[in-house]
Amino acid sequence: MEKQEKDMLLFPAFELGIEKGQVVVIHSNLNIRVAILEMLAGKEPIFKGEITLLGEKIYKKKKETELKLGICFFEVGLYPRLTVLDHINFYKQLYGSELSNETILDVVQLGVVKNKKINQLTFSEKRRVHFALILIQDPIAYIFEEPDLNVDMETKRVFLTILEELKEKDKAILVLTNNMESAITMSNDVYRLGQSGLSKVQMEDGSEAKDKEEGQVALNFNKIPTKVNEKIILFDPPEIDFIESNDGQSIVFIKGESFPSVFTLNELEQRLKPFGFFRCHRSYIVNLQKVREVITWTRNSYSLVLDDKPKSSIPLSKAKMALLNEMLGLK
């Protein structure tokens, strides 16, 4: 499908398929995300292209529930004076679910607050209520909008566990987000969608390229140059928190600010290795001196939390986790 808004092209024609047991993440801006969600929900017509679920077309005025499509929007209306259990029981009756309350509460980790009213919950707890309600619907395909935006670590962990369980149940899952770090943590099938079209983000695979032999890096100049407008700004390596590659451009992050680099990520990796920097993911290099926590979300999903001002969370690939454990003397 493709989408135009007045005279502006939001995104050109693209094709994307999601199989059973697969999690696909689309990284895009807000306007594109809203357009896709409105078409998926049948709120907006699809003038060019089509969306099908098991061969049946989604079109305007046809409810997604009729197609067994479940959409978990970022903003979902909840009844503020009803408790968590009230919501669960109402949805169970509405969708004819035979899931026990205990099972649902255990999955979303809301047992402690089950008798609290919605207006007494934190934002993160409300998001977990959203997850519980979409699980009760038990659709064929799940759509999640910004599932871990502005939530606490426990809610992120809960959501990643839900993804693993849905995959095991052969559900098809699409996640729409504007956070690349979150996207990489959720799936190996990550795409960027914008005016230039749909492109797959190159991810780590099982075969890691061998590091170049030690001693090949010879640094005569320790400063790392970045470019802002027409100015070249030089930074000492210890100042750098982490580096991210985005569409082939390396971005250096320092104290919450970002600076485009004149070097590729591979070049920066070689330059910074003697200063304690670690290639934690295909798209990220991190200053190990700035790492505060290593978080295990699931058996295949890890993150590094930095001790910088925004408490940045950086993805850590499975293969790099094993290497980091060796470096730390844990294996």
MARGU-535119 format. One record per residue (C-alpha): residue in one letter; residue number from 1; x negated, y negated, z. Coordinates in nm, 3 decimals. Example, Ala and Ser with C-alpha at 12.3 -4.5 7.8 and 13.67 -1.06 7.14 Angstrom:
REM MARGU-535119
{residu: A	num: 1	px: -1.230	py: 0.450	pz: 0.780}
{residu: S	num: 2	px: -1.367	py: 0.106	pz: 0.714}
REM end
This chain:
REM MARGU-535119
{residu: M	num: 1	px: 0.000	py: 0.000	pz: 0.000}
{residu: E	num: 2	px: -0.094	py: -0.369	pz: -0.012}
{residu: K	num: 3	px: 0.042	py: -0.680	pz: 0.154}
{residu: Q	num: 4	px: 0.075	py: -1.044	pz: 0.052}
{residu: E	num: 5	px: 0.201	py: -1.320	pz: 0.279}
{residu: K	num: 6	px: 0.328	py: -1.613	pz: 0.072}
{residu: D	num: 7	px: 0.032	py: -1.695	pz: -0.154}
{residu: M	num: 8	px: -0.228	py: -1.521	pz: 0.063}
{residu: L	num: 9	px: -0.344	py: -1.162	pz: 0.018}
{residu: L	num: 10	px: -0.365	py: -1.000	pz: 0.360}
{residu: F	num: 11	px: -0.518	py: -0.681	pz: 0.220}
{residu: P	num: 12	px: -0.543	py: -0.526	pz: -0.129}
{residu: A	num: 13	px: -0.407	py: -0.182	pz: -0.222}
{residu: F	num: 14	px: -0.555	py: 0.108	pz: -0.030}
{residu: E	num: 15	px: -0.476	py: 0.473	pz: 0.043}
{residu: L	num: 16	px: -0.521	py: 0.645	pz: 0.376}
{residu: G	num: 17	px: -0.411	py: 0.986	pz: 0.499}
{residu: I	num: 18	px: -0.399	py: 1.116	pz: 0.856}
{residu: E	num: 19	px: -0.395	py: 1.490	pz: 0.922}
{residu: K	num: 20	px: -0.253	py: 1.679	pz: 1.217}
{residu: G	num: 21	px: -0.494	py: 1.675	pz: 1.509}
{residu: Q	num: 22	px: -0.676	py: 1.368	pz: 1.374}
{residu: V	num: 23	px: -0.730	py: 1.024	pz: 1.530}
{residu: V	num: 24	px: -0.780	py: 0.743	pz: 1.278}
{residu: V	num: 25	px: -0.862	py: 0.389	pz: 1.390}
{residu: I	num: 26	px: -0.813	py: 0.076	pz: 1.178}
{residu: H	num: 27	px: -1.011	py: -0.229	pz: 1.285}
{residu: S	num: 28	px: -0.845	py: -0.549	pz: 1.162}
{residu: N	num: 29	px: -0.732	py: -0.897	pz: 1.263}
{residu: L	num: 30	px: -0.400	py: -0.977	pz: 1.429}
{residu: N	num: 31	px: -0.212	py: -1.074	pz: 1.111}
{residu: I	num: 32	px: -0.298	py: -0.749	pz: 0.935}
{residu: R	num: 33	px: -0.213	py: -0.544	pz: 1.242}
{residu: V	num: 34	px: 0.127	py: -0.708	pz: 1.281}
{residu: A	num: 35	px: 0.206	py: -0.658	pz: 0.910}
{residu: I	num: 36	px: 0.122	py: -0.287	pz: 0.925}
{residu: L	num: 37	px: 0.323	py: -0.235	pz: 1.244}
{residu: E	num: 38	px: 0.630	py: -0.411	pz: 1.101}
{residu: M	num: 39	px: 0.618	py: -0.191	pz: 0.791}
{residu: L	num: 40	px: 0.567	py: 0.123	pz: 0.997}
{residu: A	num: 41	px: 0.858	py: 0.029	pz: 1.220}
{residu: G	num: 42	px: 1.081	py: -0.041	pz: 0.918}
{residu: K	num: 43	px: 1.117	py: -0.408	pz: 1.014}
{residu: E	num: 44	px: 0.960	py: -0.534	pz: 0.692}
{residu: P	num: 45	px: 1.005	py: -0.403	pz: 0.338}
{residu: I	num: 46	px: 0.714	py: -0.243	pz: 0.154}
{residu: F	num: 47	px: 0.712	py: -0.415	pz: -0.184}
{residu: K	num: 48	px: 0.395	py: -0.254	pz: -0.316}
{residu: G	num: 49	px: 0.325	py: 0.104	pz: -0.216}
{residu: E	num: 50	px: 0.482	py: 0.341	pz: 0.033}
{residu: I	num: 51	px: 0.432	py: 0.505	pz: 0.371}
{residu: T	num: 52	px: 0.536	py: 0.867	pz: 0.409}
{residu: L	num: 53	px: 0.554	py: 1.097	pz: 0.708}
{residu: L	num: 54	px: 0.561	py: 1.466	pz: 0.613}
{residu: G	num: 55	px: 0.674	py: 1.359	pz: 0.266}
{residu: E	num: 56	px: 0.960	py: 1.137	pz: 0.385}
{residu: K	num: 57	px: 0.938	py: 0.766	pz: 0.308}
{residu: I	num: 58	px: 0.947	py: 0.498	pz: 0.576}
{residu: Y	num: 59	px: 1.154	py: 0.201	pz: 0.462}
{residu: K	num: 60	px: 1.331	py: -0.103	pz: 0.605}
{residu: K	num: 61	px: 1.620	py: -0.042	pz: 0.843}
{residu: K	num: 62	px: 1.529	py: 0.325	pz: 0.889}
{residu: K	num: 63	px: 1.430	py: 0.367	pz: 1.252}
{residu: E	num: 64	px: 1.090	py: 0.520	pz: 1.320}
{residu: T	num: 65	px: 1.250	py: 0.753	pz: 1.575}
{residu: E	num: 66	px: 1.451	py: 0.915	pz: 1.295}
{residu: L	num: 67	px: 1.121	py: 1.012	pz: 1.135}
{residu: K	num: 68	px: 0.970	py: 1.132	pz: 1.464}
{residu: L	num: 69	px: 0.724	py: 0.843	pz: 1.457}
{residu: G	num: 70	px: 0.631	py: 0.693	pz: 1.793}
{residu: I	num: 71	px: 0.491	py: 0.341	pz: 1.815}
{residu: C	num: 72	px: 0.332	py: 0.213	pz: 2.135}
{residu: F	num: 73	px: 0.325	py: -0.164	pz: 2.089}
{residu: F	num: 74	px: 0.088	py: -0.384	pz: 2.290}
{residu: E	num: 75	px: 0.387	py: -0.569	pz: 2.431}
{residu: V	num: 76	px: 0.667	py: -0.331	pz: 2.528}
{residu: G	num: 77	px: 0.974	py: -0.447	pz: 2.717}
{residu: L	num: 78	px: 1.003	py: -0.289	pz: 3.063}
{residu: Y	num: 79	px: 1.275	py: -0.349	pz: 3.320}
{residu: P	num: 80	px: 1.101	py: -0.543	pz: 3.599}
{residu: R	num: 81	px: 1.337	py: -0.431	pz: 3.878}
{residu: L	num: 82	px: 1.328	py: -0.062	pz: 3.792}
{residu: T	num: 83	px: 1.060	py: 0.168	pz: 3.932}
{residu: V	num: 84	px: 0.813	py: 0.376	pz: 3.735}
{residu: L	num: 85	px: 1.022	py: 0.688	pz: 3.805}
{residu: D	num: 86	px: 1.338	py: 0.509	pz: 3.694}
{residu: H	num: 87	px: 1.179	py: 0.441	pz: 3.355}
{residu: I	num: 88	px: 1.053	py: 0.796	pz: 3.320}
{residu: N	num: 89	px: 1.390	py: 0.950	pz: 3.406}
{residu: F	num: 90	px: 1.574	py: 0.713	pz: 3.172}
{residu: Y	num: 91	px: 1.347	py: 0.801	pz: 2.879}
{residu: K	num: 92	px: 1.362	py: 1.173	pz: 2.956}
{residu: Q	num: 93	px: 1.741	py: 1.157	pz: 2.937}
{residu: L	num: 94	px: 1.730	py: 0.940	pz: 2.623}
{residu: Y	num: 95	px: 1.499	py: 1.176	pz: 2.433}
{residu: G	num: 96	px: 1.605	py: 1.504	pz: 2.588}
{residu: S	num: 97	px: 1.259	py: 1.571	pz: 2.728}
{residu: E	num: 98	px: 1.198	py: 1.873	pz: 2.950}
{residu: L	num: 99	px: 0.864	py: 1.747	pz: 3.080}
{residu: S	num: 100	px: 0.849	py: 1.736	pz: 3.459}
{residu: N	num: 101	px: 0.796	py: 1.405	pz: 3.633}
{residu: E	num: 102	px: 0.487	py: 1.545	pz: 3.802}
{residu: T	num: 103	px: 0.329	py: 1.637	pz: 3.468}
{residu: I	num: 104	px: 0.393	py: 1.294	pz: 3.320}
{residu: L	num: 105	px: 0.270	py: 1.107	pz: 3.628}
{residu: D	num: 106	px: -0.042	py: 1.322	pz: 3.643}
{residu: V	num: 107	px: -0.132	py: 1.254	pz: 3.279}
{residu: V	num: 108	px: -0.106	py: 0.876	pz: 3.320}
{residu: Q	num: 109	px: -0.231	py: 0.871	pz: 3.680}
{residu: L	num: 110	px: 0.066	py: 0.682	pz: 3.823}
{residu: G	num: 111	px: 0.167	py: 0.915	pz: 4.103}
{residu: V	num: 112	px: 0.060	py: 0.670	pz: 4.375}
{residu: V	num: 113	px: 0.281	py: 0.390	pz: 4.234}
{residu: K	num: 114	px: 0.573	py: 0.601	pz: 4.109}
{residu: N	num: 115	px: 0.821	py: 0.431	pz: 4.343}
{residu: K	num: 116	px: 0.698	py: 0.079	pz: 4.276}
{residu: K	num: 117	px: 0.901	py: -0.163	pz: 4.067}
{residu: I	num: 118	px: 0.750	py: -0.273	pz: 3.737}
{residu: N	num: 119	px: 0.711	py: -0.633	pz: 3.856}
{residu: Q	num: 120	px: 0.483	py: -0.503	pz: 4.135}
{residu: L	num: 121	px: 0.241	py: -0.328	pz: 3.898}
{residu: T	num: 122	px: -0.085	py: -0.454	pz: 3.755}
{residu: F	num: 123	px: -0.117	py: -0.508	pz: 3.380}
{residu: S	num: 124	px: -0.321	py: -0.188	pz: 3.350}
{residu: E	num: 125	px: -0.059	py: 0.015	pz: 3.536}
{residu: K	num: 126	px: 0.213	py: -0.124	pz: 3.307}
{residu: R	num: 127	px: 0.010	py: -0.008	pz: 3.006}
{residu: R	num: 128	px: 0.002	py: 0.341	pz: 3.155}
{residu: V	num: 129	px: 0.380	py: 0.326	pz: 3.187}
{residu: H	num: 130	px: 0.387	py: 0.249	pz: 2.812}
{residu: F	num: 131	px: 0.174	py: 0.559	pz: 2.749}
{residu: A	num: 132	px: 0.408	py: 0.772	pz: 2.962}
{residu: L	num: 133	px: 0.716	py: 0.657	pz: 2.770}
{residu: I	num: 134	px: 0.564	py: 0.728	pz: 2.428}
{residu: L	num: 135	px: 0.454	py: 1.075	pz: 2.545}
{residu: I	num: 136	px: 0.812	py: 1.151	pz: 2.655}
{residu: Q	num: 137	px: 0.931	py: 1.078	pz: 2.299}
{residu: D	num: 138	px: 0.701	py: 1.357	pz: 2.170}
{residu: P	num: 139	px: 0.689	py: 1.234	pz: 1.807}
{residu: I	num: 140	px: 0.504	py: 1.400	pz: 1.519}
{residu: A	num: 141	px: 0.280	py: 1.096	pz: 1.471}
{residu: Y	num: 142	px: 0.167	py: 0.834	pz: 1.724}
{residu: I	num: 143	px: 0.079	py: 0.472	pz: 1.654}
{residu: F	num: 144	px: -0.102	py: 0.275	pz: 1.928}
{residu: E	num: 145	px: -0.152	py: -0.102	pz: 1.914}
{residu: E	num: 146	px: -0.453	py: -0.228	pz: 2.113}
{residu: P	num: 147	px: -0.418	py: 0.051	pz: 2.372}
{residu: D	num: 148	px: -0.717	py: -0.052	pz: 2.587}
{residu: L	num: 149	px: -0.712	py: -0.430	pz: 2.550}
{residu: N	num: 150	px: -0.762	py: -0.608	pz: 2.886}
{residu: V	num: 151	px: -0.717	py: -0.289	pz: 3.090}
{residu: D	num: 152	px: -0.929	py: -0.147	pz: 3.370}
{residu: M	num: 153	px: -1.174	py: 0.144	pz: 3.340}
{residu: E	num: 154	px: -0.926	py: 0.396	pz: 3.481}
{residu: T	num: 155	px: -0.668	py: 0.310	pz: 3.215}
{residu: K	num: 156	px: -0.930	py: 0.341	pz: 2.940}
{residu: R	num: 157	px: -1.021	py: 0.684	pz: 3.074}
{residu: V	num: 158	px: -0.654	py: 0.785	pz: 3.089}
{residu: F	num: 159	px: -0.597	py: 0.680	pz: 2.729}
{residu: L	num: 160	px: -0.901	py: 0.868	pz: 2.595}
{residu: T	num: 161	px: -0.783	py: 1.179	pz: 2.780}
{residu: I	num: 162	px: -0.438	py: 1.138	pz: 2.622}
{residu: L	num: 163	px: -0.599	py: 1.121	pz: 2.277}
{residu: E	num: 164	px: -0.782	py: 1.448	pz: 2.341}
{residu: E	num: 165	px: -0.462	py: 1.620	pz: 2.454}
{residu: L	num: 166	px: -0.265	py: 1.491	pz: 2.154}
{residu: K	num: 167	px: -0.535	py: 1.617	pz: 1.918}
{residu: E	num: 168	px: -0.514	py: 1.962	pz: 2.078}
{residu: K	num: 169	px: -0.136	py: 1.953	pz: 2.017}
{residu: D	num: 170	px: -0.197	py: 1.882	pz: 1.645}
{residu: K	num: 171	px: -0.046	py: 1.533	pz: 1.660}
{residu: A	num: 172	px: -0.147	py: 1.270	pz: 1.406}
{residu: I	num: 173	px: -0.266	py: 0.947	pz: 1.569}
{residu: L	num: 174	px: -0.328	py: 0.600	pz: 1.427}
{residu: V	num: 175	px: -0.484	py: 0.329	pz: 1.646}
{residu: L	num: 176	px: -0.483	py: -0.038	pz: 1.544}
{residu: T	num: 177	px: -0.737	py: -0.259	pz: 1.719}
{residu: N	num: 178	px: -0.954	py: -0.567	pz: 1.683}
{residu: N	num: 179	px: -1.225	py: -0.425	pz: 1.913}
{residu: M	num: 180	px: -1.495	py: -0.232	pz: 1.729}
{residu: E	num: 181	px: -1.648	py: -0.091	pz: 2.048}
{residu: S	num: 182	px: -1.311	py: 0.056	pz: 2.145}
{residu: A	num: 183	px: -1.259	py: 0.191	pz: 1.793}
{residu: I	num: 184	px: -1.591	py: 0.376	pz: 1.793}
{residu: T	num: 185	px: -1.520	py: 0.522	pz: 2.137}
{residu: M	num: 186	px: -1.181	py: 0.658	pz: 2.029}
{residu: S	num: 187	px: -1.270	py: 0.832	pz: 1.703}
{residu: N	num: 188	px: -1.529	py: 0.914	pz: 1.438}
{residu: D	num: 189	px: -1.277	py: 0.811	pz: 1.171}
{residu: V	num: 190	px: -1.292	py: 0.432	pz: 1.193}
{residu: Y	num: 191	px: -1.200	py: 0.195	pz: 0.908}
{residu: R	num: 192	px: -1.219	py: -0.181	pz: 0.859}
{residu: L	num: 193	px: -0.928	py: -0.344	pz: 0.678}
{residu: G	num: 194	px: -0.935	py: -0.697	pz: 0.544}
{residu: Q	num: 195	px: -0.910	py: -0.905	pz: 0.228}
{residu: S	num: 196	px: -1.190	py: -0.700	pz: 0.071}
{residu: G	num: 197	px: -0.992	py: -0.379	pz: 0.128}
{residu: L	num: 198	px: -1.032	py: -0.066	pz: 0.338}
{residu: S	num: 199	px: -1.382	py: 0.062	pz: 0.413}
{residu: K	num: 200	px: -1.495	py: 0.342	pz: 0.640}
{residu: V	num: 201	px: -1.739	py: 0.260	pz: 0.918}
{residu: Q	num: 202	px: -2.044	py: 0.483	pz: 0.894}
{residu: M	num: 203	px: -2.066	py: 0.684	pz: 1.213}
{residu: E	num: 204	px: -2.312	py: 0.909	pz: 1.385}
{residu: D	num: 205	px: -2.302	py: 1.270	pz: 1.271}
{residu: G	num: 206	px: -2.452	py: 1.581	pz: 1.423}
{residu: S	num: 207	px: -2.780	py: 1.543	pz: 1.238}
{residu: E	num: 208	px: -2.988	py: 1.269	pz: 1.389}
{residu: A	num: 209	px: -3.268	py: 1.114	pz: 1.185}
{residu: K	num: 210	px: -3.605	py: 1.183	pz: 1.343}
{residu: D	num: 211	px: -3.764	py: 0.885	pz: 1.508}
{residu: K	num: 212	px: -4.081	py: 0.759	pz: 1.349}
{residu: E	num: 213	px: -4.395	py: 0.866	pz: 1.523}
{residu: E	num: 214	px: -4.507	py: 0.650	pz: 1.810}
{residu: G	num: 215	px: -4.788	py: 0.416	pz: 1.717}
{residu: Q	num: 216	px: -4.645	py: 0.312	pz: 1.384}
{residu: V	num: 217	px: -4.506	py: -0.008	pz: 1.530}
{residu: A	num: 218	px: -4.759	py: -0.289	pz: 1.538}
{residu: L	num: 219	px: -4.627	py: -0.618	pz: 1.671}
{residu: N	num: 220	px: -4.831	py: -0.933	pz: 1.636}
{residu: F	num: 221	px: -4.534	py: -1.157	pz: 1.710}
{residu: N	num: 222	px: -4.298	py: -1.073	pz: 1.993}
{residu: K	num: 223	px: -4.026	py: -1.331	pz: 1.936}
{residu: I	num: 224	px: -3.700	py: -1.221	pz: 1.769}
{residu: P	num: 225	px: -3.579	py: -1.482	pz: 1.517}
{residu: T	num: 226	px: -3.210	py: -1.558	pz: 1.468}
{residu: K	num: 227	px: -3.046	py: -1.808	pz: 1.237}
{residu: V	num: 228	px: -2.775	py: -2.058	pz: 1.332}
{residu: N	num: 229	px: -2.670	py: -2.289	pz: 1.049}
{residu: E	num: 230	px: -3.004	py: -2.396	pz: 0.904}
{residu: K	num: 231	px: -3.199	py: -2.353	pz: 1.227}
{residu: I	num: 232	px: -3.420	py: -2.061	pz: 1.327}
{residu: I	num: 233	px: -3.389	py: -1.982	pz: 1.699}
{residu: L	num: 234	px: -3.652	py: -1.757	pz: 1.861}
{residu: F	num: 235	px: -3.578	py: -1.531	pz: 2.159}
{residu: D	num: 236	px: -3.799	py: -1.325	pz: 2.385}
{residu: P	num: 237	px: -3.697	py: -0.956	pz: 2.379}
{residu: P	num: 238	px: -3.614	py: -0.944	pz: 2.756}
{residu: E	num: 239	px: -3.352	py: -1.216	pz: 2.698}
{residu: I	num: 240	px: -3.150	py: -0.992	pz: 2.465}
{residu: D	num: 241	px: -2.862	py: -0.788	pz: 2.608}
{residu: F	num: 242	px: -2.771	py: -0.582	pz: 2.302}
{residu: I	num: 243	px: -2.750	py: -0.592	pz: 1.923}
{residu: E	num: 244	px: -2.455	py: -0.490	pz: 1.707}
{residu: S	num: 245	px: -2.441	py: -0.419	pz: 1.334}
{residu: N	num: 246	px: -2.124	py: -0.549	pz: 1.167}
{residu: D	num: 247	px: -2.076	py: -0.516	pz: 0.791}
{residu: G	num: 248	px: -2.451	py: -0.490	pz: 0.742}
{residu: Q	num: 249	px: -2.524	py: -0.802	pz: 0.953}
{residu: S	num: 250	px: -2.715	py: -0.759	pz: 1.280}
{residu: I	num: 251	px: -2.576	py: -0.975	pz: 1.564}
{residu: V	num: 252	px: -2.790	py: -1.044	pz: 1.872}
{residu: F	num: 253	px: -2.597	py: -1.092	pz: 2.199}
{residu: I	num: 254	px: -2.748	py: -1.301	pz: 2.478}
{residu: K	num: 255	px: -2.554	py: -1.406	pz: 2.790}
{residu: G	num: 256	px: -2.220	py: -1.361	pz: 2.613}
{residu: E	num: 257	px: -2.323	py: -1.561	pz: 2.304}
{residu: S	num: 258	px: -2.389	py: -1.411	pz: 1.961}
{residu: F	num: 259	px: -2.660	py: -1.501	pz: 1.708}
{residu: P	num: 260	px: -2.698	py: -1.359	pz: 1.354}
{residu: S	num: 261	px: -3.035	py: -1.192	pz: 1.304}
{residu: V	num: 262	px: -3.255	py: -1.214	pz: 0.997}
{residu: F	num: 263	px: -3.353	py: -0.846	pz: 1.039}
{residu: T	num: 264	px: -3.165	py: -0.522	pz: 0.982}
{residu: L	num: 265	px: -3.076	py: -0.299	pz: 1.275}
{residu: N	num: 266	px: -3.346	py: -0.049	pz: 1.174}
{residu: E	num: 267	px: -3.608	py: -0.323	pz: 1.166}
{residu: L	num: 268	px: -3.497	py: -0.454	pz: 1.505}
{residu: E	num: 269	px: -3.508	py: -0.103	pz: 1.649}
{residu: Q	num: 270	px: -3.874	py: -0.066	pz: 1.556}
{residu: R	num: 271	px: -3.964	py: -0.415	pz: 1.676}
{residu: L	num: 272	px: -3.788	py: -0.378	pz: 2.011}
{residu: K	num: 273	px: -3.869	py: -0.017	pz: 2.101}
{residu: P	num: 274	px: -4.188	py: -0.114	pz: 2.292}
{residu: F	num: 275	px: -3.978	py: -0.349	pz: 2.509}
{residu: G	num: 276	px: -3.740	py: -0.082	pz: 2.641}
{residu: F	num: 277	px: -3.464	py: -0.106	pz: 2.383}
{residu: F	num: 278	px: -3.264	py: 0.205	pz: 2.292}
{residu: R	num: 279	px: -3.064	py: 0.291	pz: 1.979}
{residu: C	num: 280	px: -2.757	py: 0.415	pz: 2.165}
{residu: H	num: 281	px: -2.538	py: 0.438	pz: 1.856}
{residu: R	num: 282	px: -2.572	py: 0.399	pz: 1.482}
{residu: S	num: 283	px: -2.433	py: 0.045	pz: 1.511}
{residu: Y	num: 284	px: -2.584	py: -0.060	pz: 1.846}
{residu: I	num: 285	px: -2.921	py: -0.122	pz: 2.014}
{residu: V	num: 286	px: -2.919	py: -0.190	pz: 2.387}
{residu: N	num: 287	px: -3.170	py: -0.333	pz: 2.633}
{residu: L	num: 288	px: -3.196	py: -0.051	pz: 2.887}
{residu: Q	num: 289	px: -3.301	py: -0.296	pz: 3.157}
{residu: K	num: 290	px: -2.954	py: -0.452	pz: 3.130}
{residu: V	num: 291	px: -2.761	py: -0.122	pz: 3.167}
{residu: R	num: 292	px: -2.569	py: -0.096	pz: 3.494}
{residu: E	num: 293	px: -2.349	py: 0.211	pz: 3.437}
{residu: V	num: 294	px: -2.324	py: 0.513	pz: 3.210}
{residu: I	num: 295	px: -1.957	py: 0.611	pz: 3.180}
{residu: T	num: 296	px: -1.830	py: 0.948	pz: 3.062}
{residu: W	num: 297	px: -1.478	py: 0.908	pz: 2.920}
{residu: T	num: 298	px: -1.439	py: 1.258	pz: 2.776}
{residu: R	num: 299	px: -1.681	py: 1.538	pz: 2.688}
{residu: N	num: 300	px: -1.755	py: 1.362	pz: 2.358}
{residu: S	num: 301	px: -1.705	py: 0.995	pz: 2.447}
{residu: Y	num: 302	px: -1.945	py: 0.777	pz: 2.646}
{residu: S	num: 303	px: -2.015	py: 0.408	pz: 2.708}
{residu: L	num: 304	px: -2.284	py: 0.191	pz: 2.863}
{residu: V	num: 305	px: -2.173	py: -0.099	pz: 3.083}
{residu: L	num: 306	px: -2.422	py: -0.384	pz: 3.096}
{residu: D	num: 307	px: -2.513	py: -0.614	pz: 3.381}
{residu: D	num: 308	px: -2.452	py: -0.923	pz: 3.168}
{residu: K	num: 309	px: -2.196	py: -1.198	pz: 3.231}
{residu: P	num: 310	px: -1.906	py: -1.042	pz: 3.031}
{residu: K	num: 311	px: -1.991	py: -0.688	pz: 3.159}
{residu: S	num: 312	px: -2.020	py: -0.569	pz: 2.799}
{residu: S	num: 313	px: -1.924	py: -0.210	pz: 2.721}
{residu: I	num: 314	px: -2.136	py: -0.046	pz: 2.449}
{residu: P	num: 315	px: -2.061	py: 0.291	pz: 2.282}
{residu: L	num: 316	px: -2.306	py: 0.575	pz: 2.339}
{residu: S	num: 317	px: -2.303	py: 0.863	pz: 2.090}
{residu: K	num: 318	px: -2.304	py: 1.225	pz: 2.208}
{residu: A	num: 319	px: -2.648	py: 1.295	pz: 2.060}
{residu: K	num: 320	px: -2.793	py: 0.979	pz: 2.214}
{residu: M	num: 321	px: -2.640	py: 1.070	pz: 2.552}
{residu: A	num: 322	px: -2.853	py: 1.385	pz: 2.555}
{residu: L	num: 323	px: -3.163	py: 1.182	pz: 2.467}
{residu: L	num: 324	px: -3.084	py: 0.924	pz: 2.736}
{residu: N	num: 325	px: -3.049	py: 1.200	pz: 2.995}
{residu: E	num: 326	px: -3.396	py: 1.322	pz: 2.905}
{residu: M	num: 327	px: -3.536	py: 0.970	pz: 2.935}
{residu: L	num: 328	px: -3.375	py: 0.936	pz: 3.279}
{residu: G	num: 329	px: -3.508	py: 1.276	pz: 3.387}
{residu: L	num: 330	px: -3.159	py: 1.421	pz: 3.431}
{residu: K	num: 331	px: -3.219	py: 1.716	pz: 3.196}
REM end
